[in-house]
Amino acid sequence: MKLGIGTYTYMWSIGFPGAQPAVPMDPLELLRRAHSLGARVVQFGPNLSLSEVNEAQLLAIIDYARDADIELEIGTRGLNTQQLRAQLELAARLNCKLVRTVPELDNGSAPSHAGLVECLGKIIPDLERLRIRLALENGNLPAQDLADTLDAFASPWLGVTLDTANSLAIPEGTRQVVKALARHTMCFHVKDFVVKRVWHRMGFVVEGRPAGQGQMNLPWILRELKRAKVESNAILELWPPQQADIQATTALEQQWTEESIRYLRQYI
């Protein structure tokens, strides 16, 4: 298992609608941050898609990753077959071993079982041809349903990106998700968090934390993955809260990144 960072380590620094830093982080800066942190892997998601860079930028990314000995992974969203094939071709050019996607529809809802099966059945030949793994991230699709679908295909090129917090939305706890999906894990998103009651006791809030400072039981998860005998990288993701301004928020994001990497180095 290699330790890495990704574009969801630095969401505030990259920017998104409603939160734009004066100088948004670009792909080469993300690679430079990874190198300075000693991270071995960088995963680019749709919030900083390499599909949108020009040829010169793409070549610079390939050269930097090679020279710094950084493994690249890329990610997208959805189950559009044409889009997935384009991502796989890009991954082949970048020498990526894995493409991650969130199997959700445009409205954010989980796909139907039939729709998921149809998409995966069409894309498996491309995965086999290019020898690239497709890892579906847990979220709005129940973990056991996802596991059952992957069991039915039994393809070594299909698996999951195991995220420790996403499934709280439906709601499913981390322990339930890990138990269902550990054996299919091809990528591990390390995302620490706390769930706590609001002051009036009528409800809960979920907040991000640096790795090791929340409720994620990392040693237990790593034991489960080891027991499952899976091959995956660990990619740090963060949910830092918004501060008084974007400069303070991105500074906190960098602080959390450094704290998290130090903690994770004890295990990975």
Residue pairs with C-beta under 8 A, 6 or more apart in sequence:
1 188
1 225
1 231
1 232
1 233
1 234
1 268
2 40
2 41
2 71
2 233
2 234
2 268
3 39
3 40
3 41
3 233
3 234
3 236
3 261
3 264
3 265
3 268
4 34
4 39
4 40
4 41
4 42
4 43
4 71
4 73
4 233
4 234
4 235
4 236
5 30
5 33
5 34
5 37
5 39
5 41
5 42
5 43
5 235
5 236
5 257
5 261
6 42
6 43
6 44
6 45
6 73
6 75
6 235
6 236
6 237
7 14
7 30
7 43
7 44
7 45
7 47
7 48
8 45
8 47
8 189
8 237
8 238
9 235
9 236
9 237
9 238
9 253
9 257
10 25
10 30
10 33
10 238
10 253
10 257
11 47
11 238
11 253
12 19
12 21
12 240
12 242
12 246
12 249
12 250
12 253
13 21
13 24
13 25
13 250
13 253
13 254
14 24
14 25
14 30
14 47
14 48
15 21
15 24
15 25
16 47
19 242
19 246
19 249
20 246
21 246
21 247
21 250
22 246
25 33
25 48
26 48
27 44
27 48
27 50
27 53
27 57
27 61
28 57
28 60
28 61
28 64
30 42
30 44
30 48
31 42
31 61
31 64
31 65
31 68
31 70
32 64
33 39
33 257
34 41
34 42
34 68
34 70
35 68
35 70
37 257
37 258
37 261
38 261
39 70
39 236
39 261
40 69
40 70
40 71
40 233
41 70
41 71
41 72
41 73
41 233
41 235
42 65
42 70
42 71
42 72
42 73
43 72
43 73
43 74
43 75
43 100
43 187
43 233
43 235
44 50
44 72
44 73
44 74
44 75
45 74
45 75
45 76
45 100
46 75
46 76
46 77
49 74
49 76
50 58
50 61
50 74
50 90
50 94
51 86
51 87
51 90
53 61
58 93
61 72
61 94
62 93
62 94
62 95
64 70
65 71
65 72
65 94
71 96
71 97
71 233
72 94
72 95
72 96
73 91
73 96
73 97
73 98
73 99
73 100
73 187
73 233
73 235
74 87
74 90
74 91
74 94
74 96
74 99
74 100
75 99
75 100
75 101
75 102
75 161
76 83
76 84
76 87
76 99
76 100
76 101
77 101
77 102
77 104
78 101
78 102
78 103
78 104
78 105
78 106
79 101
79 103
79 105
79 111
79 115
79 116
79 119
81 119
81 122
81 123
84 99
84 101
84 119
84 123
84 126
84 134
85 123
85 126
87 99
87 101
88 99
88 123
88 126
88 127
88 130
88 132
88 134
89 130
91 98
91 99
91 130
91 132
92 130
92 132
96 132
97 132
97 133
98 132
98 133
98 134
98 135
98 186
98 187
98 233
99 132
99 133
99 134
99 135
100 134
100 135
100 136
100 137
100 161
100 187
101 134
101 135
101 136
101 137
102 136
102 137
102 139
103 110
103 111
103 116
103 119
103 136
103 137
103 139
103 141
103 146
104 110
104 111
104 139
104 140
104 141
105 111
108 140
109 140
110 139
110 140
110 141
110 142
111 119
111 141
113 145
113 149
116 141
116 149
117 149
117 152
120 134
120 149
120 153
120 158
121 153
123 134
124 153
124 155
124 157
124 158
127 133
127 134
127 155
127 157
127 158
128 157
131 157
132 157
133 156
133 157
133 158
133 159
133 186
134 157
134 158
134 159
135 159
135 160
135 161
135 186
135 187
136 146
136 150
136 158
136 159
136 160
136 161
137 160
137 161
137 163
137 166
137 189
138 146
138 160
138 161
138 162
138 163
138 166
138 167
138 177
138 181
139 163
139 166
139 167
139 169
139 170
140 169
140 170
142 170
142 172
143 167
143 172
143 176
143 177
143 180
143 181
144 180
146 160
146 180
146 181
146 184
147 160
147 180
147 181
147 183
147 184
150 158
150 159
150 160
150 184
158 184
159 184
159 185
159 186
159 187
159 230
160 181
160 184
160 185
160 186
160 187
161 185
161 186
161 187
161 188
161 189
162 177
162 178
162 181
162 182
162 185
162 187
162 188
162 189
162 225
162 232
163 177
163 189
163 191
163 237
164 174
164 177
164 178
164 189
164 190
164 191
164 192
164 193
164 216
164 221
165 174
165 191
165 192
165 193
165 206
165 216
165 239
166 189
166 191
167 173
167 174
167 176
167 177
168 193
168 195
168 206
174 216
174 217
174 221
175 217
178 221
178 224
179 224
182 224
182 225
182 227
182 228
182 230
183 228
183 230
184 230
185 225
185 228
185 230
185 232
186 230
186 231
186 232
187 232
187 233
187 235
188 221
188 225
188 232
188 233
188 234
188 235
189 235
189 237
190 211
190 216
190 218
190 234
190 235
190 236
190 237
190 260
190 264
191 208
191 216
191 236
191 237
191 238
191 239
192 208
192 209
192 210
192 211
192 212
192 213
192 214
192 215
192 216
192 218
192 260
193 206
193 207
193 208
193 209
193 214
193 215
193 216
193 239
194 206
194 207
194 209
194 214
194 215
195 204
195 205
195 206
195 215
196 204
196 205
196 207
197 203
197 204
198 204
198 205
207 239
207 241
208 214
208 238
208 239
208 240
208 241
208 256
210 238
210 256
210 259
210 260
210 263
211 218
211 236
211 259
211 260
211 261
211 263
211 264
212 218
212 259
212 260
212 263
212 264
213 259
213 263
218 264
218 267
219 267
222 267
222 268
225 232
234 264
234 268
236 257
236 260
236 261
236 264
238 253
238 256
238 257
238 260
240 249
240 252
240 253
240 256
241 249
241 252
242 249
243 249
243 251
243 252
